[in-house]
Amino acid sequence: MPKIKSNSSAKKRFKKTSSGKWLHRKAGLRHLLTGMSAKRGRFLRTADVIEKTSSEGHLLASYLPYK
């Protein structure tokens, strides 16, 4: 049986932790930052966690079968 291809965009954006959760960076910190409040910028700097049991977690597991 052939190997399953991993989703290339998901490979670049998501990382699996040792406990099985998914980490990713939040969008919105690339340009037009001068109009953003400092509080919003600090909020966007922290990585976001997706639980492995959530619907998004199950979807990511199918996108990245070998992670």
N, C-alpha and C positions, 0 to 999 in steps of 0.2 A: 504494500500500500504506500502511495507517495506521501511525502511530508506535507503538512498544511502550511500555507504561506501566512506569515505574520503581517498585520496591517502596518505599512511603513510609517504612516503619520502617527499612529499610536506608539510605535517604538520610540519616536523622537520626543513625545510629550509625557509619557507615563512611566513610572518606575515602581516596581513592586518591592515592598518592604519585607523583612524577614517574617513578620506575622501574617503576611498575605494581603495587607492593605495596599492601596494605590496612591502614590503621591504625584501631584502635578502642580505646575506654576499657574498662577492666575493671570488672566489677560488684562491688558490696559496699562502696562508700564513701559511702552516703547517710545511713544512720542506724545506731544501735546500735554506735557506734564506740568507746565507752569500754571495752568488754570486749575489744577487739581489741588485739593486741600491736603495738608500734610498728614492728616488722620487717614484719609483715603489711601495715600501712598504707602503708609505703614501697613495698612490692612492688606494691600495687594502684594507686599513683599513676602508674606508668610506663605508657605506651601499649603495647598489644600489636600485633604485626605478623603479618599473614597473608601468606604467600608467594603470588604469583599463579599458580604452577604446582600448588599444593595443591588438593585436592578442594573445600575451602571457598572458595578463591580463584576457582575456576571457577564455583561456585555464585553468588558475589557478582557476578561479571561478568555473569551472566544476570539477576540482580536489578537491577543498575544499568547498563543497556546504554549510556548516554550519558555516563558518567563516565570 
